């Protein structure tokens, strides 16, 4: 399966979420199903690796992408490079 789907009925306590295999969302929902079994339930895990979950409607959030200026993008890139150098113990400026 190569699709993602969210469905819920008005007045329902949960939403049905279908996710494809190998996605970050599937991994996240699986972790939630383990850590919050009273809220997130794995309803079906298909042979192709896709899965169907029931989750609280309050978990669904839509938000537009953040607008970032070129200056902010460069500053974030520099912060990431510094963090990566510290993590690896390598200084690329030398």
C-alpha positions as CSV (number, residue, x, y, z in Angstrom):
1,X,0.0,0.0,0.0
2,X,1.3,3.4,-0.8
3,X,-1.3,5.7,0.8
4,X,-1.9,7.6,4.1
5,X,-5.5,8.1,5.3
6,X,-7.2,9.8,8.3
7,X,-10.9,9.2,8.8
8,X,-13.3,9.9,11.6
9,X,-17.0,10.3,12.1
10,X,-18.5,13.4,13.6
11,X,-19.2,12.6,17.3
12,X,-16.7,9.7,17.4
13,X,-14.1,9.5,20.2
14,X,-11.3,8.3,17.9
15,X,-10.0,8.6,14.3
16,X,-8.9,5.8,12.1
17,X,-5.4,6.3,10.7
18,X,-3.9,4.1,7.9
19,X,-0.1,4.4,7.4
20,X,2.3,2.7,5.0
21,X,5.2,0.6,6.1
22,X,8.6,2.1,6.7
23,X,7.4,5.6,7.6
24,X,8.2,7.7,10.6
25,X,4.5,8.1,11.3
26,X,4.0,4.3,11.6
27,X,7.0,4.1,14.0
28,X,5.6,6.9,16.1
29,X,2.1,5.4,16.2
30,X,3.6,2.0,17.2
31,X,5.6,3.6,20.0
32,X,2.4,5.4,21.2
33,X,0.5,2.1,21.0
34,X,3.1,0.5,23.3
35,X,3.4,3.5,25.8
36,X,-0.3,4.6,25.7
37,X,-2.3,1.4,25.0
38,X,-5.5,3.0,26.5
39,X,-5.4,5.8,23.9
40,X,-3.7,4.3,20.7
41,X,-4.7,0.9,19.4
42,X,-3.2,-1.1,16.5
43,X,-6.3,-2.4,14.8
44,X,-4.6,-4.2,11.9
45,X,-1.0,-4.7,10.7
46,X,-1.1,-5.9,7.1
47,X,1.2,-8.3,5.2
48,X,2.7,-5.4,3.2
49,X,3.7,-3.7,6.5
50,X,1.0,-1.0,6.4
51,X,-1.1,-0.6,9.6
52,X,-4.4,0.8,10.8
53,X,-4.7,2.5,14.1
54,X,-7.4,4.1,16.3
55,X,-6.2,7.3,17.9
56,X,-7.9,10.1,19.9
57,X,-9.1,12.9,17.6
58,X,-7.2,15.3,19.8
59,X,-4.0,13.8,18.4
60,X,-4.7,15.1,14.9
61,X,-3.2,18.5,14.2
62,X,-2.9,20.4,11.0
63,X,-0.5,23.3,10.7
64,X,0.9,25.3,7.7
65,X,4.6,25.0,7.0
66,X,6.8,27.6,8.9
67,X,7.9,30.5,6.8
68,X,11.7,30.9,7.3
69,X,13.8,33.8,5.8
70,X,17.1,33.0,4.1
71,X,18.9,34.6,7.1
72,X,17.1,32.3,9.5
73,X,17.8,29.3,7.3
74,X,21.5,30.1,7.2
75,X,21.6,30.6,11.0
76,X,19.9,27.2,11.5
77,X,22.3,25.5,9.2
78,X,25.3,27.0,11.1
79,X,23.8,25.8,14.4
80,X,23.3,22.3,12.9
81,X,26.9,22.2,11.7
82,X,28.2,23.3,15.1
83,X,26.1,20.7,16.8
84,X,27.3,18.0,14.4
85,X,30.9,18.9,14.9
86,X,30.5,18.7,18.7
87,X,28.8,15.4,18.4
88,X,31.5,13.9,16.2
89,X,34.3,15.7,17.9
90,X,35.5,17.1,14.6
91,X,36.2,20.7,13.7
92,X,35.8,21.3,9.9
93,X,37.1,24.9,10.2
94,X,40.6,23.8,10.9
